[in-house]
């Protein structure tokens, strides 16, 4: 628990940065502000760790503490001088039924957190290859001295091309008190697993009825397979969190057309590629489809649309810089994607490969650990199909998800270095994990939001 101090430093960095970006007039709920602050702060701390490693050549506990505390002090000073006092939090008088609701909700969250924490200890060392994929790289960063970059020359089975957000977060948390790295990796998984539920509730409660938002969030955090995969110390739960945050902030950008929210959305978009390689595809789709929508929709002034797009791209470029540097100068080419599939004999690129892939996902979603949640999503989709096309935010996000599904299918059908069934067994549940929070959010949002004529 002592490591919570390091998480608190990152939380305050994220909280103050969001407050500085939004300023006095642009408002989001306090709960959403807090739910976004932890992920943004940890992402910034990871980026600072990465660039400090490049600058110093090796891990430095004093350097990491100094640069994070300096960032915190700088943001505190900027908030004090540039954010008007009028925008500071004021106490709000609560009526009796609201107090009861908040107490009941808090009890539910405490129970959910305890359940997730207990179940995570069934696998204290994480999933079967979590150490090879992520935690071993954290050890390279911490103990590798000037040879920490050797993690990009490891065996192909350890995926040396994988981005470093999770190992960097764990290295930063470890640096504060230098406690057991196993405990740090486990705690990071639990915190992000629980934070996805909080973020789902915080985002939905700004847009639809709060009791419905509680149901959606508790449905996520009590799904057995979600709890299992989100606490096995893979980076998928990080992508789940940043994809959900990107989805929520995209919806708020579309609804409010606020430049500051667009900039904040871009910051979260740029975090996705540093979590997993799939984040590069998601970032591309978010930028292209959202930009196309802004430019094509007559309800938006062209000049305003270009300004919103500019803010989104600037935000993504700021947090995406670490990914650019890593991919260009450090990471080897990934074997997961065939950039020239014509050079290989593709035995799965046929109707049989397509059927195998779709059947495997269908069977996985109907497995005991997933069936309740995905069945509910299917029922909401069928019952509410027309509204998915009437709500403009849903149209944009459905296009993004459809584009991502096509990209995934391409990767599966062009599999050349692996067996397709083995690949599906290794990836299907993890992909469902990071897509689930955003799809659940979109399902409840589309069902409960009032339809407007666009």
DRENFISE-534708 format. One record per residue (C-alpha): x, y, z. Coordinates in pm, 1 decimal, always signed. Layout:
DRENFISE-534708
<X:X, Y:Y, Z:Z> $
...
END
This chain:
DRENFISE-534708
<X:+0.0, Y:+0.0, Z:+0.0> $
<X:+296.8, Y:+230.5, Z:+50.0> $
<X:+327.6, Y:+256.1, Z:-329.9> $
<X:-1.4, Y:+449.7, Z:-333.4> $
<X:+208.0, Y:+759.8, Z:-260.3> $
<X:+362.4, Y:+736.9, Z:-608.7> $
<X:+20.1, Y:+688.8, Z:-768.3> $
<X:-97.5, Y:+995.3, Z:-572.4> $
<X:+180.1, Y:+1211.5, Z:-719.0> $
<X:+73.4, Y:+1109.9, Z:-1070.5> $
<X:-292.2, Y:+1165.4, Z:-983.9> $
<X:-220.0, Y:+1521.5, Z:-871.1> $
<X:-18.8, Y:+1586.9, Z:-1188.5> $
<X:-312.4, Y:+1469.1, Z:-1399.0> $
<X:-569.0, Y:+1657.0, Z:-1187.7> $
<X:-385.6, Y:+1988.6, Z:-1206.9> $
<X:-311.6, Y:+1950.9, Z:-1578.1> $
<X:-679.2, Y:+1885.0, Z:-1658.8> $
<X:-778.1, Y:+2184.3, Z:-1447.0> $
<X:-525.1, Y:+2401.9, Z:-1629.0> $
<X:-640.2, Y:+2284.5, Z:-1973.2> $
<X:-1011.9, Y:+2329.3, Z:-1906.3> $
<X:-970.9, Y:+2664.7, Z:-1732.4> $
<X:-1260.6, Y:+2856.1, Z:-1584.2> $
<X:-1543.0, Y:+2819.6, Z:-1834.2> $
<X:-1511.2, Y:+2461.4, Z:-1965.8> $
<X:-1670.1, Y:+2227.5, Z:-1714.7> $
<X:-1678.9, Y:+1854.5, Z:-1661.2> $
<X:-1805.1, Y:+1679.7, Z:-1349.1> $
<X:-1566.1, Y:+1657.5, Z:-1055.4> $
<X:-1594.9, Y:+1278.1, Z:-1058.1> $
<X:-1502.6, Y:+1256.6, Z:-1426.6> $
<X:-1217.4, Y:+1499.5, Z:-1362.2> $
<X:-1079.0, Y:+1265.1, Z:-1094.2> $
<X:-1135.3, Y:+949.5, Z:-1301.4> $
<X:-939.6, Y:+1101.2, Z:-1591.9> $
<X:-667.9, Y:+1248.1, Z:-1369.7> $
<X:-512.5, Y:+918.2, Z:-1262.1> $
<X:-470.8, Y:+783.7, Z:-1616.5> $
<X:-342.0, Y:+1112.2, Z:-1756.0> $
<X:-101.1, Y:+1158.1, Z:-1465.5> $
<X:+38.4, Y:+803.9, Z:-1489.6> $
<X:+79.0, Y:+846.0, Z:-1864.6> $
<X:+273.2, Y:+1169.8, Z:-1814.8> $
<X:+490.5, Y:+1010.2, Z:-1544.5> $
<X:+565.1, Y:+723.5, Z:-1784.6> $
<X:+659.6, Y:+969.1, Z:-2061.8> $
<X:+885.4, Y:+1159.6, Z:-1820.8> $
<X:+1048.8, Y:+829.3, Z:-1722.5> $
<X:+1107.4, Y:+740.8, Z:-2088.1> $
<X:+1268.7, Y:+1071.5, Z:-2181.8> $
<X:+1474.5, Y:+1074.3, Z:-1861.7> $
<X:+1606.7, Y:+728.0, Z:-1955.9> $
<X:+1703.7, Y:+858.1, Z:-2299.7> $
<X:+1867.0, Y:+1168.0, Z:-2150.6> $
<X:+2055.7, Y:+1006.1, Z:-1861.6> $
<X:+2113.5, Y:+672.6, Z:-2032.1> $
<X:+1988.3, Y:+472.3, Z:-1734.7> $
<X:+1733.7, Y:+449.4, Z:-1453.5> $
<X:+1770.6, Y:+715.2, Z:-1183.0> $
<X:+1553.8, Y:+712.8, Z:-872.2> $
<X:+1653.6, Y:+1065.1, Z:-770.8> $
<X:+1605.0, Y:+1192.7, Z:-1124.4> $
<X:+1256.9, Y:+1041.0, Z:-1152.6> $
<X:+1142.2, Y:+1178.3, Z:-818.5> $
<X:+1286.5, Y:+1519.8, Z:-898.9> $
<X:+1129.6, Y:+1552.1, Z:-1244.6> $
<X:+784.5, Y:+1435.9, Z:-1127.9> $
<X:+785.9, Y:+1664.0, Z:-823.5> $
<X:+904.8, Y:+1954.7, Z:-1039.2> $
<X:+620.7, Y:+1885.0, Z:-1283.0> $
<X:+375.0, Y:+1879.1, Z:-992.7> $
<X:+507.3, Y:+2208.2, Z:-850.2> $
<X:+503.1, Y:+2372.8, Z:-1193.6> $
<X:+140.8, Y:+2271.4, Z:-1253.1> $
<X:+43.4, Y:+2385.6, Z:-902.9> $
<X:+201.1, Y:+2727.3, Z:-969.3> $
<X:+33.8, Y:+2761.0, Z:-1309.8> $
<X:-301.8, Y:+2667.0, Z:-1157.4> $
<X:-256.7, Y:+2923.7, Z:-882.7> $
<X:-166.5, Y:+3209.6, Z:-1116.2> $
<X:-366.6, Y:+3128.9, Z:-1431.3> $
<X:-685.4, Y:+2952.7, Z:-1319.8> $
<X:-925.2, Y:+3208.2, Z:-1167.1> $
<X:-1039.4, Y:+3155.5, Z:-810.1> $
<X:-1400.3, Y:+3153.8, Z:-930.5> $
<X:-1338.4, Y:+2815.8, Z:-1096.5> $
<X:-1212.0, Y:+2654.3, Z:-778.8> $
<X:-1430.0, Y:+2390.4, Z:-620.0> $
<X:-1716.1, Y:+2519.0, Z:-409.7> $
<X:-1912.9, Y:+2308.8, Z:-158.8> $
<X:-2247.9, Y:+2197.1, Z:-295.1> $
<X:-2546.3, Y:+2145.0, Z:-67.8> $
<X:-2683.0, Y:+1792.1, Z:-101.8> $
<X:-3044.2, Y:+1697.8, Z:-45.7> $
<X:-3127.4, Y:+1384.5, Z:+154.5> $
<X:-3198.0, Y:+1141.8, Z:-132.5> $
<X:-2875.3, Y:+1245.6, Z:-308.8> $
<X:-2673.9, Y:+1174.6, Z:+5.9> $
<X:-2834.5, Y:+830.2, Z:+29.3> $
<X:-2755.0, Y:+760.6, Z:-335.6> $
<X:-2388.8, Y:+861.7, Z:-293.7> $
<X:-2348.9, Y:+649.7, Z:+21.5> $
<X:-2502.4, Y:+345.7, Z:-150.0> $
<X:-2285.5, Y:+397.1, Z:-457.0> $
<X:-1972.8, Y:+433.2, Z:-242.6> $
<X:-2050.0, Y:+104.3, Z:-65.3> $
<X:-2091.6, Y:-69.4, Z:-402.6> $
<X:-1756.3, Y:+68.3, Z:-521.5> $
<X:-1581.7, Y:-45.5, Z:-204.1> $
<X:-1722.2, Y:-397.0, Z:-244.3> $
<X:-1620.5, Y:-406.8, Z:-611.9> $
<X:-1268.0, Y:-287.1, Z:-526.5> $
<X:-1232.0, Y:-553.0, Z:-256.9> $
<X:-1350.9, Y:-826.9, Z:-494.5> $
<X:-1109.4, Y:-718.7, Z:-767.7> $
<X:-822.1, Y:-694.4, Z:-519.1> $
<X:-886.9, Y:-1040.4, Z:-371.7> $
<X:-931.2, Y:-1212.0, Z:-707.5> $
<X:-613.2, Y:-1053.5, Z:-843.4> $
<X:-415.3, Y:-1244.2, Z:-579.3> $
<X:-508.5, Y:-1575.7, Z:-739.1> $
<X:-235.5, Y:-1495.6, Z:-993.3> $
<X:+7.8, Y:-1267.0, Z:-803.4> $
<X:+270.8, Y:-1306.7, Z:-1075.5> $
<X:+26.7, Y:-1222.8, Z:-1354.6> $
<X:-59.6, Y:-1413.4, Z:-1670.4> $
<X:+162.3, Y:-1687.0, Z:-1809.8> $
<X:+364.3, Y:-1453.2, Z:-2031.6> $
<X:+311.6, Y:-1121.2, Z:-1849.9> $
<X:+669.1, Y:-1133.9, Z:-1724.1> $
<X:+811.8, Y:-1189.4, Z:-2067.8> $
<X:+596.5, Y:-921.9, Z:-2231.1> $
<X:+597.7, Y:-644.3, Z:-1974.3> $
<X:+740.5, Y:-709.5, Z:-1628.4> $
<X:+1076.1, Y:-834.4, Z:-1753.1> $
<X:+1106.0, Y:-511.2, Z:-1951.6> $
<X:+1037.4, Y:-314.6, Z:-1633.7> $
<X:+1331.6, Y:-499.9, Z:-1477.2> $
<X:+1549.4, Y:-409.6, Z:-1776.2> $
<X:+1454.9, Y:-44.8, Z:-1727.0> $
<X:+1525.3, Y:-53.6, Z:-1351.6> $
<X:+1831.9, Y:-277.3, Z:-1332.4> $
<X:+1975.8, Y:-264.9, Z:-1684.2> $
<X:+2177.7, Y:+52.7, Z:-1626.2> $
<X:+2304.8, Y:+175.3, Z:-1965.3> $
<X:+2197.5, Y:-153.5, Z:-2127.1> $
<X:+1825.8, Y:-98.8, Z:-2064.1> $
<X:+1767.2, Y:-59.8, Z:-2440.7> $
<X:+1861.5, Y:-427.5, Z:-2481.7> $
<X:+1495.2, Y:-499.0, Z:-2412.4> $
<X:+1436.6, Y:-417.9, Z:-2780.2> $
<X:+1673.1, Y:-700.7, Z:-2879.4> $
<X:+1509.6, Y:-976.5, Z:-2677.5> $
<X:+1372.8, Y:-1297.1, Z:-2829.4> $
<X:+1075.5, Y:-1248.2, Z:-3062.5> $
<X:+847.8, Y:-1439.7, Z:-2822.8> $
<X:+885.3, Y:-1155.5, Z:-2569.7> $
<X:+750.2, Y:-910.3, Z:-2830.4> $
<X:+1034.8, Y:-651.9, Z:-2816.9> $
<X:+830.4, Y:-427.2, Z:-3047.6> $
<X:+558.4, Y:-380.1, Z:-2784.4> $
<X:+531.4, Y:-20.3, Z:-2655.6> $
<X:+657.4, Y:+53.5, Z:-2305.8> $
<X:+378.4, Y:+238.8, Z:-2124.1> $
<X:+307.8, Y:-37.1, Z:-1869.8> $
<X:+676.3, Y:-116.1, Z:-1789.5> $
<X:+748.8, Y:+256.8, Z:-1755.5> $
<X:+455.4, Y:+311.1, Z:-1518.5> $
<X:+571.4, Y:+20.3, Z:-1302.5> $
<X:+931.5, Y:+148.7, Z:-1309.2> $
<X:+813.6, Y:+494.5, Z:-1195.1> $
<X:+600.6, Y:+351.1, Z:-912.0> $
<X:+888.7, Y:+125.3, Z:-805.2> $
<X:+1130.8, Y:+420.5, Z:-798.0> $
<X:+962.8, Y:+599.0, Z:-507.1> $
<X:+1012.0, Y:+339.3, Z:-232.1> $
<X:+1178.3, Y:+58.3, Z:-433.2> $
<X:+947.6, Y:-209.0, Z:-295.0> $
<X:+875.3, Y:-547.4, Z:-454.4> $
<X:+824.6, Y:-510.6, Z:-831.8> $
<X:+571.5, Y:-797.7, Z:-819.2> $
<X:+350.4, Y:-598.2, Z:-582.4> $
<X:+384.1, Y:-289.5, Z:-802.0> $
<X:+282.0, Y:-477.6, Z:-1119.1> $
<X:-14.9, Y:-636.2, Z:-940.0> $
<X:-130.9, Y:-304.5, Z:-793.6> $
<X:-112.3, Y:-129.0, Z:-1131.6> $
<X:-340.4, Y:-393.3, Z:-1282.2> $
<X:-590.8, Y:-364.5, Z:-996.4> $
<X:-593.9, Y:+16.6, Z:-1008.4> $
<X:-655.1, Y:+32.6, Z:-1383.4> $
<X:-915.3, Y:-244.8, Z:-1363.5> $
<X:-1109.4, Y:-53.7, Z:-1098.9> $
<X:-1048.1, Y:+284.1, Z:-1267.9> $
<X:-1219.6, Y:+162.1, Z:-1586.1> $
<X:-1534.8, Y:+106.8, Z:-1381.1> $
<X:-1509.6, Y:+448.7, Z:-1216.8> $
<X:-1445.9, Y:+614.4, Z:-1553.0> $
<X:-1742.2, Y:+434.5, Z:-1709.7> $
<X:-1968.0, Y:+559.6, Z:-1431.4> $
<X:-1823.8, Y:+911.9, Z:-1433.8> $
<X:-1865.8, Y:+947.0, Z:-1810.2> $
<X:-2217.2, Y:+805.8, Z:-1823.5> $
<X:-2339.1, Y:+999.5, Z:-1518.7> $
<X:-2262.5, Y:+1326.5, Z:-1701.3> $
<X:-2487.4, Y:+1224.3, Z:-1988.9> $
<X:-2760.5, Y:+990.9, Z:-1861.9> $
<X:-2932.7, Y:+905.1, Z:-1531.4> $
<X:-2687.0, Y:+824.2, Z:-1254.0> $
<X:-2855.7, Y:+501.9, Z:-1131.0> $
<X:-2829.4, Y:+361.5, Z:-1484.7> $
<X:-2463.9, Y:+464.8, Z:-1495.1> $
<X:-2402.0, Y:+277.3, Z:-1168.9> $
<X:-2559.3, Y:-37.7, Z:-1315.2> $
<X:-2337.8, Y:-18.7, Z:-1624.3> $
<X:-2020.5, Y:+33.1, Z:-1420.5> $
<X:-2095.8, Y:-244.4, Z:-1173.3> $
<X:-2181.7, Y:-476.0, Z:-1461.8> $
<X:-1832.3, Y:-416.7, Z:-1598.5> $
<X:-1645.7, Y:-453.2, Z:-1269.5> $
<X:-1827.5, Y:-774.4, Z:-1174.0> $
<X:-1783.2, Y:-953.6, Z:-1509.1> $
<X:-1565.4, Y:-1256.3, Z:-1416.9> $
<X:-1351.5, Y:-1262.7, Z:-1733.0> $
<X:-1303.4, Y:-886.1, Z:-1717.3> $
<X:-1169.7, Y:-912.0, Z:-1361.1> $
<X:-942.6, Y:-1202.9, Z:-1454.4> $
<X:-787.1, Y:-1051.7, Z:-1767.2> $
<X:-762.6, Y:-697.7, Z:-1631.4> $
<X:-558.1, Y:-810.4, Z:-1329.5> $
<X:-316.1, Y:-1046.9, Z:-1506.4> $
<X:-59.5, Y:-766.9, Z:-1552.2> $
<X:-91.9, Y:-729.3, Z:-1930.1> $
<X:-116.1, Y:-387.6, Z:-2095.1> $
<X:-464.4, Y:-461.3, Z:-2230.9> $
<X:-630.4, Y:-302.9, Z:-1927.0> $
<X:-433.0, Y:+17.3, Z:-1995.3> $
<X:-561.9, Y:+25.6, Z:-2352.2> $
<X:-912.9, Y:-41.9, Z:-2216.6> $
<X:-883.8, Y:+263.6, Z:-1991.8> $
<X:-735.3, Y:+501.4, Z:-2252.1> $
<X:-978.8, Y:+385.4, Z:-2521.9> $
<X:-1271.2, Y:+446.1, Z:-2286.5> $
<X:-1136.3, Y:+789.8, Z:-2191.3> $
<X:-1085.3, Y:+870.4, Z:-2560.9> $
<X:-1442.8, Y:+761.8, Z:-2635.6> $
<X:-1594.4, Y:+970.6, Z:-2356.7> $
<X:-1395.3, Y:+1281.5, Z:-2447.1> $
<X:-1474.4, Y:+1240.5, Z:-2816.9> $
<X:-1845.2, Y:+1238.0, Z:-2731.7> $
<X:-1803.6, Y:+1547.7, Z:-2514.2> $
<X:-1609.2, Y:+1718.3, Z:-2794.2> $
<X:-1884.7, Y:+1641.8, Z:-3044.1> $
<X:-2154.4, Y:+1760.0, Z:-2804.1> $
<X:-1988.1, Y:+2074.7, Z:-2666.0> $
<X:-1756.9, Y:+2172.0, Z:-2956.7> $
<X:-1516.4, Y:+2308.4, Z:-2694.8> $
<X:-1154.4, Y:+2353.0, Z:-2804.9> $
<X:-1019.8, Y:+2274.5, Z:-2458.1> $
<X:-1204.6, Y:+1943.4, Z:-2435.1> $
<X:-1074.1, Y:+1859.1, Z:-2784.0> $
<X:-717.3, Y:+1921.6, Z:-2663.5> $
<X:-776.3, Y:+1701.4, Z:-2358.7> $
<X:-925.7, Y:+1429.7, Z:-2581.4> $
<X:-616.4, Y:+1442.9, Z:-2801.9> $
<X:-390.6, Y:+1387.1, Z:-2499.6> $
<X:-571.7, Y:+1061.9, Z:-2424.5> $
<X:-575.8, Y:+957.3, Z:-2790.3> $
<X:-198.2, Y:+990.3, Z:-2797.3> $
<X:-161.3, Y:+756.3, Z:-2498.0> $
<X:-319.0, Y:+459.0, Z:-2677.3> $
<X:-24.2, Y:+375.6, Z:-2908.3> $
<X:+218.1, Y:+371.3, Z:-2613.4> $
<X:-2.8, Y:+114.7, Z:-2436.9> $
<X:-26.5, Y:-139.5, Z:-2722.3> $
<X:+45.1, Y:-157.1, Z:-3094.3> $
<X:-328.6, Y:-171.6, Z:-3162.6> $
<X:-341.8, Y:+180.8, Z:-3023.7> $
<X:-172.1, Y:+304.5, Z:-3341.6> $
<X:-464.6, Y:+177.2, Z:-3548.1> $
<X:-715.8, Y:+323.2, Z:-3303.6> $
<X:-538.5, Y:+661.7, Z:-3304.3> $
<X:-539.3, Y:+671.0, Z:-3684.6> $
<X:-910.5, Y:+583.3, Z:-3697.9> $
<X:-1003.7, Y:+838.3, Z:-3430.4> $
<X:-821.4, Y:+1116.8, Z:-3614.4> $
<X:-934.6, Y:+1032.2, Z:-3969.1> $
<X:-1300.0, Y:+951.7, Z:-3897.0> $
<X:-1351.1, Y:+1237.7, Z:-3650.6> $
<X:-1182.9, Y:+1485.7, Z:-3885.0> $
<X:-1395.6, Y:+1362.5, Z:-4174.0> $
<X:-1709.0, Y:+1402.9, Z:-3966.3> $
<X:-1623.2, Y:+1758.2, Z:-3860.2> $
<X:-1548.4, Y:+1860.1, Z:-4218.7> $
<X:-1852.4, Y:+1686.0, Z:-4371.3> $
<X:-2116.9, Y:+1785.9, Z:-4115.5> $
<X:-2287.9, Y:+2108.9, Z:-4221.0> $
<X:-2383.5, Y:+2180.2, Z:-3859.5> $
<X:-2019.5, Y:+2272.4, Z:-3793.4> $
<X:-1861.1, Y:+2592.9, Z:-3917.1> $
<X:-1555.4, Y:+2502.6, Z:-4127.8> $
<X:-1322.3, Y:+2733.5, Z:-3938.0> $
<X:-1439.9, Y:+2596.1, Z:-3603.4> $
<X:-1407.4, Y:+2241.2, Z:-3734.8> $
<X:-1047.6, Y:+2299.6, Z:-3841.0> $
<X:-967.8, Y:+2446.3, Z:-3498.2> $
<X:-1119.4, Y:+2144.2, Z:-3322.3> $
<X:-922.0, Y:+1906.7, Z:-3546.7> $
<X:-603.9, Y:+2106.1, Z:-3479.6> $
<X:-653.1, Y:+2078.7, Z:-3102.9> $
<X:-717.4, Y:+1703.9, Z:-3125.9> $
<X:-400.4, Y:+1649.1, Z:-3329.3> $
<X:-187.4, Y:+1875.7, Z:-3107.9> $
<X:-297.5, Y:+1683.3, Z:-2798.1> $
<X:-228.4, Y:+1348.2, Z:-2964.7> $
<X:+113.4, Y:+1468.4, Z:-3084.2> $
<X:+218.4, Y:+1578.4, Z:-2733.8> $
<X:+151.4, Y:+1244.4, Z:-2563.9> $
<X:+230.4, Y:+1044.3, Z:-2878.9> $
<X:+586.7, Y:+1178.0, Z:-2902.2> $
<X:+723.6, Y:+895.7, Z:-2684.4> $
<X:+569.1, Y:+637.3, Z:-2916.4> $
<X:+718.0, Y:+807.7, Z:-3222.6> $
<X:+1067.0, Y:+809.7, Z:-3070.2> $
<X:+1035.1, Y:+448.3, Z:-2952.1> $
<X:+906.4, Y:+316.1, Z:-3284.1> $
<X:+1155.9, Y:+503.6, Z:-3503.3> $
<X:+1475.4, Y:+474.1, Z:-3299.4> $
<X:+1438.8, Y:+172.9, Z:-3066.9> $
<X:+1172.6, Y:-84.4, Z:-3152.1> $
<X:+1229.8, Y:-359.8, Z:-3408.6> $
<X:+969.7, Y:-421.2, Z:-3678.5> $
<X:+672.7, Y:-617.1, Z:-3550.8> $
<X:+603.2, Y:-962.5, Z:-3694.4> $
<X:+232.9, Y:-936.7, Z:-3614.1> $
<X:+146.5, Y:-734.7, Z:-3924.1> $
<X:+254.8, Y:-831.5, Z:-4275.4> $
<X:+324.2, Y:-508.8, Z:-4461.0> $
<X:+373.3, Y:-707.9, Z:-4782.3> $
<X:+140.5, Y:-1009.6, Z:-4753.7> $
<X:+202.8, Y:-1101.3, Z:-5118.6> $
<X:+552.1, Y:-1216.2, Z:-5018.6> $
<X:+408.4, Y:-1500.8, Z:-4807.5> $
<X:+190.9, Y:-1802.2, Z:-4863.0> $
<X:-120.0, Y:-1714.8, Z:-4662.2> $
<X:-297.2, Y:-2036.7, Z:-4570.7> $
<X:-559.3, Y:-1860.3, Z:-4354.2> $
<X:-653.8, Y:-1583.7, Z:-4599.4> $
<X:-971.0, Y:-1755.5, Z:-4720.9> $
<X:-1329.0, Y:-1820.4, Z:-4620.3> $
<X:-1219.8, Y:-2092.7, Z:-4378.8> $
<X:-989.5, Y:-1851.2, Z:-4195.9> $
<X:-1271.7, Y:-1595.3, Z:-4179.6> $
<X:-1516.9, Y:-1850.3, Z:-4036.3> $
<X:-1260.9, Y:-1979.8, Z:-3787.0> $
<X:-1195.6, Y:-1626.8, Z:-3659.8> $
<X:-1558.5, Y:-1518.7, Z:-3629.1> $
<X:-1665.6, Y:-1849.1, Z:-3471.6> $
<X:-1385.2, Y:-1829.1, Z:-3215.8> $
<X:-1491.9, Y:-1479.8, Z:-3107.1> $
<X:-1856.8, Y:-1584.8, Z:-3088.3> $
<X:-1771.0, Y:-1886.8, Z:-2872.1> $
<X:-1544.7, Y:-1674.6, Z:-2649.0> $
<X:-1814.6, Y:-1411.7, Z:-2591.7> $
<X:-2061.0, Y:-1686.1, Z:-2501.9> $
<X:-1823.1, Y:-1849.4, Z:-2252.0> $
<X:-1932.1, Y:-1843.3, Z:-1884.1> $
<X:-1707.7, Y:-1550.7, Z:-1785.9> $
<X:-1831.9, Y:-1319.4, Z:-2062.8> $
<X:-2182.5, Y:-1433.1, Z:-2157.3> $
<X:-2395.1, Y:-1212.2, Z:-1929.8> $
<X:-2230.8, Y:-883.5, Z:-2028.3> $
<X:-2197.1, Y:-947.9, Z:-2402.4> $
<X:-2552.4, Y:-1089.1, Z:-2420.8> $
<X:-2686.7, Y:-772.3, Z:-2260.1> $
<X:-2490.7, Y:-561.3, Z:-2510.4> $
<X:-2636.5, Y:-769.7, Z:-2794.8> $
<X:-2991.7, Y:-722.3, Z:-2661.9> $
<X:-2940.3, Y:-345.0, Z:-2626.7> $
<X:-2801.5, Y:-329.4, Z:-2980.6> $
<X:-3093.6, Y:-522.0, Z:-3131.5> $
<X:-3358.9, Y:-332.8, Z:-2934.5> $
<X:-3200.1, Y:+2.2, Z:-3008.6> $
<X:-3060.4, Y:-50.3, Z:-3359.0> $
<X:-3228.7, Y:+248.9, Z:-3519.7> $
<X:-3095.7, Y:+490.4, Z:-3256.6> $
<X:-2735.9, Y:+388.9, Z:-3327.2> $
<X:-2772.9, Y:+567.3, Z:-3662.0> $
<X:-2976.6, Y:+861.0, Z:-3530.8> $
<X:-2728.0, Y:+969.5, Z:-3263.1> $
<X:-2432.5, Y:+1134.3, Z:-3437.3> $
<X:-2181.6, Y:+1037.5, Z:-3167.6> $
<X:-2278.7, Y:+673.3, Z:-3214.0> $
<X:-2233.8, Y:+696.1, Z:-3589.6> $
<X:-1879.3, Y:+825.6, Z:-3550.6> $
<X:-1780.1, Y:+565.5, Z:-3291.4> $
<X:-1943.1, Y:+277.2, Z:-3478.9> $
<X:-1732.8, Y:+369.1, Z:-3783.3> $
<X:-1420.7, Y:+370.5, Z:-3565.0> $
<X:-1503.5, Y:+30.4, Z:-3414.3> $
<X:-1592.5, Y:-112.0, Z:-3756.1> $
<X:-1260.9, Y:+10.1, Z:-3897.4> $
<X:-1078.0, Y:-149.0, Z:-3605.7> $
<X:-1264.5, Y:-479.5, Z:-3656.5> $
<X:-1161.4, Y:-482.2, Z:-4023.5> $
<X:-798.9, Y:-417.6, Z:-3921.9> $
<X:-810.7, Y:-705.3, Z:-3673.8> $
<X:-956.7, Y:-935.4, Z:-3935.2> $
<X:-676.3, Y:-841.2, Z:-4175.5> $
<X:-415.5, Y:-930.3, Z:-3913.3> $
<X:-578.3, Y:-1266.9, Z:-3842.8> $
<X:-628.0, Y:-1363.8, Z:-4207.2> $
<X:-271.0, Y:-1269.1, Z:-4300.9> $
<X:-119.8, Y:-1472.8, Z:-4017.8> $
<X:+200.9, Y:-1626.8, Z:-4152.9> $
<X:+435.4, Y:-1677.6, Z:-3855.4> $
<X:+186.5, Y:-1842.1, Z:-3618.2> $
<X:-95.6, Y:-2093.2, Z:-3610.9> $
<X:-429.0, Y:-1910.2, Z:-3639.0> $
<X:-602.5, Y:-2107.1, Z:-3361.6> $
<X:-310.5, Y:-2047.6, Z:-3124.7> $
<X:-315.7, Y:-1679.4, Z:-3208.7> $
<X:-688.0, Y:-1655.7, Z:-3141.7> $
<X:-648.4, Y:-1836.0, Z:-2810.3> $
<X:-379.1, Y:-1587.8, Z:-2704.3> $
<X:-549.7, Y:-1267.9, Z:-2817.9> $
<X:-929.6, Y:-1297.3, Z:-2838.3> $
<X:-1008.6, Y:-1260.1, Z:-2467.7> $
<X:-762.3, Y:-974.3, Z:-2427.8> $
<X:-909.6, Y:-787.7, Z:-2722.6> $
<X:-1259.0, Y:-834.9, Z:-2578.8> $
<X:-1122.2, Y:-695.9, Z:-2252.6> $
<X:-1004.2, Y:-364.9, Z:-2393.9> $
<X:-1306.3, Y:-319.4, Z:-2620.7> $
<X:-1566.7, Y:-405.8, Z:-2356.4> $
<X:-1567.4, Y:-82.1, Z:-2146.1> $
<X:-1605.5, Y:+141.7, Z:-2452.3> $
<X:-1871.1, Y:-76.5, Z:-2617.6> $
<X:-2061.4, Y:-100.4, Z:-2287.4> $
<X:-2042.0, Y:+278.1, Z:-2250.9> $
<X:-2162.6, Y:+333.7, Z:-2605.7> $
<X:-2449.2, Y:+83.7, Z:-2563.9> $
<X:-2585.9, Y:+248.0, Z:-2249.0> $
<X:-2523.2, Y:+597.9, Z:-2382.5> $
<X:-2706.2, Y:+531.5, Z:-2708.4> $
<X:-2996.5, Y:+362.1, Z:-2532.0> $
<X:-3057.0, Y:+634.0, Z:-2271.2> $
<X:-2952.5, Y:+958.7, Z:-2438.8> $
<X:-3224.8, Y:+1176.3, Z:-2584.4> $
<X:-3226.9, Y:+1169.9, Z:-2965.2> $
<X:-3164.9, Y:+1500.7, Z:-3136.9> $
<X:-3218.9, Y:+1579.1, Z:-3502.7> $
<X:-2874.1, Y:+1614.1, Z:-3661.7> $
END
